[in-house]
Amino acid sequence: LPWCCICNENATLRCQGCDGDLYCQRCFREGHARFEMTDHTTERYSTKK
């Protein structure tokens, strides 16, 4: 499965503001809050079966 680009947990979000990088919920929330990136939009990510 594709992993979060920070912690290697399963990815659940794709950030459009980060060139489509994949994140788990926790890393996206913590990382974007730390750097005040409030203008980044996301879409749900799941693997195709």
N, CA, C and O of each residue as an XYZ file, in Angstrom:
196
protein
N       0.829     -1.200      0.000
C       0.000      0.000      0.000
C       0.865      1.252      0.000
O       1.962      1.243      0.558
N       0.397      2.307     -0.605
C       1.119      3.582     -0.531
C       1.093      4.123      0.896
O       0.093      4.021      1.607
N       2.205      4.691      1.281
C       2.371      5.162      2.649
C       2.382      6.672      2.751
O       2.583      7.383      1.767
N       2.162      7.138      3.956
C       2.313      8.549      4.299
C       3.767      8.938      4.029
O       4.681      8.172      4.334
N       3.981     10.112      3.465
C       5.344     10.530      3.118
C       6.174     10.907      4.341
O       7.370     11.169      4.213
N       5.564     10.940      5.518
C       6.301     11.287      6.734
C       6.557     10.070      7.617
O       7.687      9.851      8.053
N       5.510      9.270      7.886
C       5.662      8.230      8.911
C       5.507      6.796      8.412
O       5.687      5.865      9.198
N       5.188      6.587      7.168
C       5.005      5.249      6.591
C       3.758      4.514      7.065
O       3.662      3.304      6.863
N       2.792      5.202      7.691
C       1.470      4.618      7.930
C       0.729      4.609      6.590
O       1.170      5.252      5.638
N      -0.376      3.896      6.507
C      -1.169      3.903      5.278
C      -1.685      5.304      4.998
O      -2.193      5.970      5.899
N      -1.561      5.751      3.771
C      -2.011      7.090      3.384
C      -3.531      7.123      3.251
O      -4.141      6.173      2.761
N      -4.139      8.233      3.694
C      -5.580      8.419      3.552
C      -5.928      9.731      2.874
O      -7.079      9.936      2.489
N      -4.946     10.637      2.717
C      -5.183     11.940      2.101
C      -4.120     12.246      1.059
O      -2.962     11.857      1.205
N      -4.526     12.949      0.005
C      -3.594     13.482     -0.979
C      -3.699     15.005     -0.885
O      -4.792     15.555     -1.021
N      -2.573     15.697     -0.655
C      -2.569     17.147     -0.518
C      -2.262     17.790     -1.865
O      -1.184     17.585     -2.423
N      -3.204     18.562     -2.385
C      -3.005     19.247     -3.654
C      -1.951     20.348     -3.536
O      -1.242     20.627     -4.503
N      -1.840     20.972     -2.372
C      -0.866     22.042     -2.163
C       0.557     21.542     -1.994
O       1.493     22.340     -2.038
N       0.743     20.265     -1.805
C       2.078     19.662     -1.636
C       2.413     18.767     -2.826
O       3.018     17.709     -2.654
N       2.028     19.178     -4.015
C       2.309     18.428     -5.242
C       1.761     17.011     -5.219
O       2.351     16.111     -5.817
N       0.631     16.798     -4.531
C      -0.007     15.488     -4.520
C       0.588     14.493     -3.545
O       0.320     13.296     -3.651
N       1.392     14.959     -2.591
C       1.971     14.049     -1.594
C       0.871     13.363     -0.796
O      -0.197     13.932     -0.572
N       1.148     12.130     -0.369
C       0.202     11.330      0.407
C       0.524     11.433      1.896
O       1.693     11.434      2.284
N      -0.523     11.522      2.734
C      -0.376     11.660      4.180
C      -1.393     10.795      4.909
O      -2.462     10.501      4.374
N      -1.061     10.389      6.131
C      -2.076      9.852      7.039
C      -2.743     11.071      7.686
O      -2.238     12.188      7.579
N      -3.853     10.857      8.342
C      -4.589     11.971      8.968
C      -3.730     12.740      9.966
O      -3.691     13.970      9.946
N      -3.041     12.006     10.837
C      -2.260     12.639     11.899
C      -1.135     13.514     11.349
O      -0.980     14.663     11.764
N      -0.360     12.978     10.426
C       0.772     13.746      9.891
C       0.311     14.959      9.097
O       0.945     16.013      9.153
N      -0.784     14.825      8.361
C      -1.293     15.978      7.629
C      -1.701     17.080      8.600
O      -1.315     18.238      8.434
N      -2.477     16.716      9.605
C      -2.975     17.702     10.573
C      -1.826     18.366     11.315
O      -1.774     19.593     11.398
N      -0.898     17.572     11.857
C       0.201     18.124     12.638
C       1.179     18.917     11.774
O       1.603     20.006     12.163
N       1.536     18.391     10.624
C       2.508     19.055      9.769
C       2.001     20.351      9.173
O       2.737     21.335      9.113
N       0.758     20.365      8.734
C       0.222     21.572      8.128
C      -0.109     22.628      9.183
O      -0.013     23.823      8.902
N      -0.487     22.221     10.367
C      -0.746     23.184     11.447
C       0.558     23.826     11.907
O       0.595     25.027     12.176
N       1.616     23.045     11.998
C       2.911     23.556     12.456
C       3.423     24.670     11.545
O       3.994     25.649     12.026
N       3.226     24.529     10.243
C       3.727     25.515      9.287
C       2.621     26.440      8.774
O       2.818     27.177      7.808
N       1.456     26.395      9.428
C       0.312     27.256      9.123
C      -0.067     27.226      7.642
O      -0.300     28.270      7.033
N      -0.127     26.039      7.078
C      -0.508     25.872      5.676
C      -2.010     25.638      5.579
O      -2.457     24.536      5.261
N      -2.777     26.671      5.851
C      -4.231     26.541      5.884
C      -4.866     26.604      4.501
O      -6.051     26.301      4.364
N      -4.117     26.986      3.475
C      -4.684     27.106      2.132
C      -4.571     25.820      1.311
O      -5.027     25.786      0.168
N      -3.979     24.769      1.864
C      -3.831     23.510      1.140
C      -5.131     22.719      1.162
O      -5.758     22.560      2.209
N      -5.525     22.227     -0.001
C      -6.726     21.411     -0.091
C      -6.337     19.938     -0.227
O      -5.252     19.605     -0.705
N      -7.243     19.072      0.203
C      -6.962     17.640      0.168
C      -8.088     16.901     -0.536
O      -9.182     17.428     -0.742
N      -7.784     15.680     -0.892
C      -8.820     14.752     -1.353
C      -8.554     13.424     -0.680
O      -7.412     13.100     -0.353
N      -9.600     12.662     -0.474
C      -9.455     11.341      0.141
C      -8.635     10.482     -0.781
O      -8.752     10.585     -2.002
N      -7.806      9.634     -0.211
C      -7.005      8.713     -0.991
C      -7.284      7.304     -0.536
O      -7.302      7.025      0.662
N      -7.500      6.424     -1.472
C      -7.617      5.000     -1.147
C      -7.053      4.218     -2.326
O      -7.053      4.693     -3.461
N      -6.584      3.040     -2.045
C      -6.038      2.204     -3.103
C      -7.184      1.610     -3.899
O      -8.238      1.294     -3.347
N      -6.981      1.464     -5.169
C      -7.993      0.829     -6.012
C      -7.887     -0.678     -5.858
O      -6.788     -1.232     -5.842
N      -9.012     -1.326     -5.746
C      -9.018     -2.776     -5.550
C      -9.127     -3.503     -6.856
O      -9.147     -4.733     -6.877
